[in-house]
Amino acid sequence: TINGTSTSLGGSINVGTVTSVAALTLGTSGTVYQTAAPALRIENANRLNELLRELNTKLGGFVENPLAINRIAFNSNILVSGAQTSSGSYLWRVSVKPGVTALSLRGTTTVLAIPAGDAGVWFESTTAEVPVFDSVSQ
């Protein structure tokens, strides 16, 4: 995509004089991607580290068999992934699209509130069956 226009190239392209490459990354398929500014990359890396520390604490340091390894629709409002903990229970990370403030566990009266500013919640169960959630209005 160049200046918002998708262009298919059968070979090489001459881009002229390059004045800045800090904002572009060439993908393996030859696609040029705009990358995040350095401060945003650091912020995102710190958030990822925080999430991994939390996950490490909750799972006891390792995951033998991840659950819910099916394809993810990245345009979904709700994403669920999980793993079995060292104690035998199942821990699920339920990630939500911005704007989703609460979830209901389908087939139950369980409602999980999404804290303001968070991208999801943890949910623990006793079964390996992937829980199904619906977004609810509060």
N, C-alpha and C positions, 0 to 999 in steps of 0.2 A: 504494500500500500504506500503510495507516494502522494503526499498532500491530500490525504483522504480518498484517493482514487485507487481502487484495486487494479493492479496491472500484472498480467501474466507475461513472463519473459521466457522466451525459448532459448536464450543464450546469455550473453553477458550484457551489461549495461554500463555506459559511461556516465558517471554522475558528476563529472566536472570537478571543480575544486572543492575539496572537503574542508570546511572551516571548523567543524566540531563533530566529534564522534562520541562524545560522552553520553548522548541521549539515544544512541542506536546500537542494536545488537543484531548481528547477522545470524539467523537461525540455520540449522542443518539443511533445511530444504531450500535455503536461499532467501527466505523471508526476512525482511528487515523489521525488527521489533523495536518499539520505543521502550526504554528501560526507565526505572524509577530514578529520581534524583538521589544522590548519595545519602542525604539525611533521611529520606524515606526508606531507602534500603536498610539503613542501620536500625531504624524504628521497627521495620518488619522483621528483621533478623532477631531483634530483642524480644519481640512478641512471640516469635516461633520458639526461641529458647525458653521463654517462660512457660509456654504450652508444653514443650517437651519435658521440662523439669516437673511440671504438674503431673503429666502422664507417667513419668518414671516413678514418682511417689505413689501414685494410685495403683500401678501395676506391679510394684515390687521389683522393678529394675529390668524386666525383660518381657517379651511376648513370644510365645512359642508358635501359636497359630492365630493369625488375625482372622476376624470374622467379617462378613459383608464385604467381600472383595470383588463384587460385581461392578460393572461399569457405573460411573457416576454421571448423572446429567447435571452439568455445571450451571444450568439455568433453573435448577430446582430451588424451591423456597427452603427445603429441609434436606440435609445430608446426614446419614447415620453410618458410623463405622464403629467397630468394636473389637474387643479381644477378651480372652479369658484371663482372669487375674490369678496370681499365685495361690489365693485362697479358694479358688474354684468358682467364684461368682463371675459374672460377665459385666464388663464395663463398656459403656457405649458413649461415644462423643456425638452429640446431636448439635450440628452446626446449622445456623439459620441465616437467611438472607437479611440484610439490613431492613428494619421496619417490622420484623416478626418479633412480637413481645411475649408470646405465650404459646405453649404447645399442649395438645391433649394426646394422651396415649390411647390409640384407637381401641375400642372395645372395653374401656375402663372409664372411671371418673377421675383418673389421675391427670392433673394439669401442672405443667412445669412453667414457671415464670422465667423469662430471659432477663437477667439483670441489665439495666441500662448500660450501654457501652460494650457489652459482651457480645461475642459472635456465636454463642451457644451455651450449652450446659452439659454436665455429665449425668448419666443415668445408669444405675446399677440394677441388674436383674439376676435371676437364678437359672435362666435358660439361654441357650445359644440361638434361639429364634430371634431374628432381627426385629426389634420393636418398630412399629409403624406409628408415626406421629402426624397429626394434623395441626395446622396453625389455627389459633383461635383469637378472636378479638377480645380485648379487655376493656 
